[in-house]
């Protein structure tokens, strides 16, 4: 019988360290704890650690420096950073260095659990490190174009008919190659979406039965517990992209239809921050993600902001590299400046 994965916890606060340990052990994992980064690096458990949970602010090496020290040693153990003093600079640094999560104390236990689930899959599966030969050899066709190495796509359409007409061949190509199809829909549009897939020649019943197709409602993804949590969603997508390998799919193609009511629930600034941060996650994979927006439903200001957080765009049925794309770290700073200036009340429509 194989041993449960080992989770190492580094935190100079004994109370916080023990609390995290108790939570992790309650999930069935083994744990080991350290009160400093230096103690962890000198220990014999570094190589056996499936996930490292580290506090950021500590005497000696801090959590970010510990993360970077491991990388300098060639150790790719997934890291979750927690902190009582969150700030944008540290969050960006942690995520750019590949952290699975950046959580603020006191953190939501479910969010930590979801980040941990992602980390375990990252550590246990070799698929996350390697592009499959089949994926590399087969170009992805979208909107009469060929997708490059940037896979986060904003699709602007004039109505559902145009959206389905433009994306039909993209979706069918994935099915023909045995790839996973994952779609997130407004609950009121789910049945119509399934019908349109059937009309396109896809055996929807068979695809759902085999797990090749999943069509989720917003409540199953973005609005679990009737609230939007950008950190939880980042962990959700990382977990999702790992699951394709576990299920034997060479790639996953994701399509998400976004409506004003969803942005109203998330808050426009919260949604833009999420769309910006998800670039850090998607940059590690070659799975295309299309965020579909109906141009008639959003103001010009919102459309421009949405354009700026996607490296690739579909406009007028044409795929193109987005000349208006702003690097995530730059746009996150802009969002912070907007909040400071009190201009965070842009309306979705």
C-alpha positions, 0 to 999 in steps of 0.5 A: 500500500502506497504512503499518503503524500507528504506535505511540508509546512514551514511557518515560524508561528507555532499556532498557525503551523499547528492549525495548518498541520491539523487541517492537512492531516484531517484530509489523510495526508502525512505532514512534517513541520518546520519553523524556518526555511533554513530548517526545511532546506537542511532536512531530509524530507525536501525530496519527498515533499509532495507540496510545500506550504510556506508562510511568507514573512519569516526570520531569515529566508522568507517564503518567496526566497524559499520558493526561489531557493528550491527552484535554484536547486532544480526542485519543482515541488509545488508551493502554496504561499500564505501570508498575513500581510498580502500585497500585489508585488508579492502575489505577482512574484509568487505566481510568476514563480509557479506558486499553486496558490497565494492565500491571505491569513486567515484563509478559507479552508476550502480554498487551501484544500483545492490548491492542495489538490492541484499541487498533488496532481502536479507532483504525481503526474508527469503529464503536467511537465511535458507537451504530448507529442500528439498535441505538438504535432497537431495545430489547433484551428480556430476561426479560420486561423491557427493558434500559436503558443498563447492559448487565452482567447477572448471571443467577441461575437454578435449573438449566439448564432455567430458564436456557434458558427465560428467555434463549431469547427474548433469544437468538432476538431477537438472531439475528432482528436479525442481531446476533452471538451469543457464548457461553462454556460449560463444555466438558462443557455445550457440546453440550447448549447447541447442542442447546437452541439448535437446539430453540429454532428456531435454525439452529446449523450455518448460524449457526456457518458464517456467524460469527453464532454462536460457542460457546467453551469456557472453555479458549478464553477464561477459561483459556487456557494453563490459567490465568486472567488478569483483565487478559488477559480485559479485553483479550479482551472489548474486542477481542471487542466491537470485532470485531462491527463489523469483521464487520458486526454491529450489536451482540453479545449475550454469554452466559457460563455460570459454574460453581464449577470455573471460580471455583476455577481463577480464585480467588474474589477474582480472579474478583470483581475481574475481574467488577468491572473488566469494568464499565469495559470494558462501560460503553463499549458497548451490547452486553448481557453475561449472566453466568449462575450456578446458585444451587444451586452457590454459597454465599450469601456468593458470591452476594451478592458476585456481586450487588454487581458487576453493575448489572443482575440477573435473579432469578426470571426477572425483569430489574431494576436491581440495588439492591445494585450497588456502583460498581467503584472502591468494590468494588475498595477493599473487595477490597483491604481484605479481602486486607489483613485476610487474608479472601480465602479465600471458597469458591465452593461 
